């Protein structure tokens, strides 16, 4: 019964519109540093940054650090 109620709540919440837009940089910066440190991405990712934007953003954050510089480098590397 509890699982059914939880699933019903998830479905109801998914139908409603988000209260505000979540940007990629705010989502990445809201992750705990301990989690960021545990994430490991293959070296091949560097050649596919435009295909894997979320993973690429996390890698930039890991390499450059949690300041605005990572976001500028991410934008530069994924620009069309």
Secondary structure, 3 states (H helix, E strand, C coil): CHHHHHHHHHHHHHHCCCCCCCCHHHHHHCCCHHHHHHCCCCHHHHHHCCCCHHHHHHHHHHHHCCCHHHHHHHHHHHCC
